[in-house]
Amino acid sequence: MIEKLLIICVFVGIIHMIETLAYSVRLAGLKTRKLVVALSLFNIIVIVSRTANMVQAPLTGKLGDAVQSKEDLPVLLHQLQTILLAASIGTIAGALLIPSFVSIFSRMISHLEVAGSVPKMMKNIASIHPVEKAKKHVKRPRWIMLSQLRIGGVPKRLLLLNLMATTIYTVGVLSTLYASTLEPTLSKSILMSSGLINGLAMITLAVFVDPQVAILTEKVMKGESTKQSMNKMVGTLVISRLCGTVCAQILLVPAALYIAWICKLIP
């Protein structure tokens, strides 16, 4: 069971690390002045996240299947809290990798333009001693980056919405899993509600968060705003995302109880 939990934590960490790095794609696009290419190239990396999610989902479900009685609930709760901790660690890892990712990803965009296709680009990268080349683009995070992150200038509502969406997305599936073990007779209806919960988080991100980031990106591209303002927004969004994974820890049990209560009300 410990090995299975470790595998789940690794996959969850990878998922949240990639989703955190997604913020830096726009920075790489602005650096190279090729935003559309950057977004298209990043979709390939997103495949890794989607694959990791497909693998970890049934493994996480197995943790709930192992619950045979109420006495097993504390063990399951501890396992779910550990998974949420992995989400926070993955987010921190992604934040620390953003400077290096922007540099490496900018170089990949240049390679893609020369190669003309992703397969040719990968072949070219593999043939030019990638390890030695990559070392030149690895950048260590500096404390001065944190000192420049002030909320002033970044809409507080945007940060709050990003925090809320991250919290819901992070805790949604795990809280429904825990709720299904609290109310075994309603397990099917509870588990089916996870899609609705995650849907709310995705709608919040798509309608309220992403458009504002896109607008600022366009302003920077046109010279109407500075790159520092974009760096500040990305930094504060990453911090609010990390806070969201921490809030997920706090809301795991209350959310499970609320979901179970709502499903009881359904006729």
C-alpha positions in Angstrom: 0.0 0.0 0.0 2.9 2.4 0.8 4.4 1.8 -2.7 1.0 2.5 -4.3 0.6 5.7 -2.3 4.2 6.8 -3.3 3.4 6.2 -7.0 0.2 8.3 -6.7 2.1 11.1 -4.9 4.7 11.2 -7.7 2.1 11.4 -10.4 0.1 14.1 -8.5 3.4 16.1 -8.0 4.1 15.9 -11.7 0.6 17.0 -12.6 0.7 20.1 -10.3 4.3 20.9 -11.3 3.3 21.0 -15.0 0.2 23.0 -14.3 2.3 25.5 -12.4 4.8 25.7 -15.2 1.9 26.6 -17.5 2.0 30.1 -16.1 5.5 30.6 -17.5 4.5 29.6 -21.1 3.4 33.2 -21.7 6.7 34.5 -20.3 8.6 32.3 -22.8 6.2 33.5 -25.6 6.8 37.1 -24.7 10.6 36.5 -24.6 10.6 35.1 -28.1 7.7 37.2 -29.4 6.1 34.0 -30.5 3.3 33.4 -28.1 1.1 31.2 -30.3 4.0 28.8 -31.0 4.8 28.7 -27.3 1.2 27.8 -26.4 1.1 25.1 -29.1 4.4 23.6 -28.1 3.3 23.5 -24.4 0.4 21.3 -25.4 2.9 18.5 -25.9 4.0 18.8 -22.3 0.4 18.8 -21.2 0.1 15.3 -22.6 2.5 14.2 -19.9 0.2 15.7 -17.3 -2.9 14.1 -18.8 -1.2 10.7 -18.9 -0.1 11.0 -15.3 -3.7 11.9 -14.3 -5.1 8.9 -16.2 -2.7 6.6 -14.4 -3.1 8.0 -10.9 -6.9 8.2 -10.9 -7.7 4.5 -10.7 -4.9 4.0 -8.3 -6.4 6.7 -6.0 -9.8 5.0 -6.4 -8.2 1.7 -5.1 -7.4 3.5 -1.8 -11.1 4.0 -1.3 -11.8 0.4 -2.2 -9.5 -0.8 0.6 -11.8 0.8 3.2 -13.8 -2.1 4.7 -15.1 -0.5 7.9 -15.2 2.8 9.7 -12.0 1.9 11.5 -10.2 2.2 8.1 -11.3 5.8 7.6 -8.4 7.4 9.5 -5.9 5.6 7.4 -7.6 6.7 4.2 -7.8 10.3 5.5 -4.0 10.2 6.2 -3.4 8.9 2.7 -5.5 11.6 1.1 -3.7 14.3 3.1 -0.4 12.9 1.9 -1.6 13.2 -1.7 -2.5 16.8 -1.1 0.9 17.4 0.4 2.4 16.0 -2.9 0.3 18.6 -4.8 1.8 21.4 -2.7 5.3 20.0 -3.2 4.7 19.7 -7.0 3.5 23.3 -7.1 6.7 24.5 -5.2 8.9 22.5 -7.6 7.1 24.1 -10.6 7.6 27.5 -9.1 11.3 26.9 -8.6 11.7 25.6 -12.2 10.0 28.6 -13.8 13.2 30.6 -14.6 14.9 27.5 -16.1 11.7 26.5 -17.9 11.4 30.0 -19.6 15.0 29.8 -20.8 14.8 26.2 -22.0 11.3 26.6 -23.5 12.4 29.7 -25.4 15.2 27.7 -26.9 12.8 24.9 -27.9 10.6 27.4 -29.7 13.6 28.4 -31.8 14.4 24.8 -32.5 10.8 24.2 -33.6 10.9 27.1 -36.1 14.1 25.7 -37.6 12.9 22.1 -37.7 9.3 22.8 -38.9 7.7 20.0 -36.9 7.9 18.5 -33.5 9.3 15.1 -34.5 12.2 16.8 -36.4 12.7 19.2 -33.5 13.0 16.3 -31.0 15.5 14.5 -33.4 17.6 17.6 -33.7 17.7 18.2 -29.9 18.6 14.6 -29.3 21.6 14.9 -31.7 23.2 18.0 -30.2 24.2 16.7 -26.7 21.1 17.9 -24.9 22.5 17.5 -21.4 25.4 19.8 -22.0 23.2 22.3 -23.8 20.5 22.2 -21.1 23.0 23.1 -18.4 23.5 26.5 -19.9 19.8 27.3 -19.6 19.3 26.2 -16.0 18.8 29.2 -13.8 18.7 29.2 -10.1 15.7 31.0 -8.4 16.9 34.2 -6.6 15.4 35.7 -3.4 15.1 39.0 -5.2 12.4 37.5 -7.3 10.2 37.1 -4.2 11.0 40.6 -3.0 9.5 42.0 -6.2 6.2 40.2 -5.7 3.8 42.7 -4.3 0.1 42.4 -4.7 -0.2 46.1 -5.7 -1.2 46.3 -9.4 -2.5 42.7 -9.5 -6.3 42.5 -9.0 -7.0 40.9 -5.6 -10.2 39.4 -7.0 -8.1 37.6 -9.6 -5.9 36.1 -7.0 -8.9 35.1 -4.9 -10.6 33.4 -7.8 -7.4 31.6 -8.8 -7.0 30.4 -5.2 -10.6 29.2 -5.0 -10.4 27.4 -8.4 -7.2 25.7 -7.4 -8.6 24.7 -4.1 -11.7 23.2 -5.6 -9.8 21.4 -8.4 -7.2 20.0 -6.0 -9.6 18.8 -3.3 -12.6 17.9 -5.6 -11.9 14.3 -6.5 -10.3 13.4 -3.1 -13.2 14.8 -1.1 -15.7 12.9 -3.2 -13.7 9.7 -2.6 -13.7 10.3 1.1 -17.4 11.2 1.1 -18.2 7.9 -0.7 -16.6 6.0 2.1 -18.5 8.0 4.7 -21.8 7.1 3.0 -21.3 3.8 1.2 -25.0 3.6 0.2 -24.6 6.8 -1.8 -21.1 6.1 -3.1 -22.1 6.0 -6.8 -24.0 9.3 -6.8 -21.2 10.9 -4.7 -18.5 9.8 -7.0 -20.4 11.0 -10.1 -20.6 14.5 -8.6 -16.8 14.9 -8.8 -17.1 15.9 -12.5 -19.5 18.7 -11.5 -17.1 20.0 -8.8 -14.1 20.0 -11.1 -16.2 21.6 -13.8 -16.9 24.6 -11.5 -13.2 25.1 -11.0 -12.5 24.9 -14.8 -15.3 27.4 -15.5 -13.8 29.8 -12.9 -10.4 29.6 -14.5 -11.7 29.8 -18.1 -14.1 32.7 -17.5 -12.5 34.8 -14.9 -8.7 34.1 -14.6 -7.3 33.1 -18.0 -8.9 36.1 -19.9 -7.3 38.6 -17.6 -3.9 37.0 -18.0 -4.4 37.0 -21.8 -5.3 40.7 -21.8 -2.2 41.6 -19.9 -0.1 39.4 -22.2 -1.5 41.3 -25.3 -0.7 44.6 -23.6 2.9 43.6 -23.1 3.1 42.3 -26.7 1.9 45.7 -27.9 4.2 47.7 -25.6 1.3 49.1 -23.5 2.5 47.3 -20.4 5.9 46.1 -19.1 7.3 42.6 -18.8 7.8 43.3 -15.1 4.0 43.6 -14.7 3.6 40.2 -16.4 6.3 38.7 -14.1 4.5 40.0 -11.1 1.2 38.6 -12.2 2.7 35.2 -12.9 4.5 35.2 -9.5 1.4 36.1 -7.5 -0.7 33.6 -9.4 1.8 30.9 -8.5 1.7 31.9 -4.9 -2.1 31.9 -4.8 -2.1 28.5 -6.5 0.2 27.2 -3.7 -2.1 28.7 -1.1 -5.0 26.9 -2.9 -3.3 23.5 -2.4 -2.8 24.3 1.3 -6.5 25.3 1.6 -7.4 22.0 0.1 -5.8 20.3 3.1 -8.1 22.3 5.4 -11.3 21.7 3.3 -10.8 18.0 2.6 -13.0 16.8 5.5 -15.6 19.6 5.5 -16.0 19.3 1.7 -16.5 15.6 2.0 -19.2 16.1 4.6 -20.9 18.8 2.5 -20.9 16.6 -0.6 -22.3 13.7 1.3 -25.0 15.9 2.8 -26.0 17.3 -0.7 -26.2 13.8 -2.1 -28.5 12.8 0.7 -30.9 15.6 -0.3 -31.1 14.4 -3.9 -34.5 12.5 -4.2 
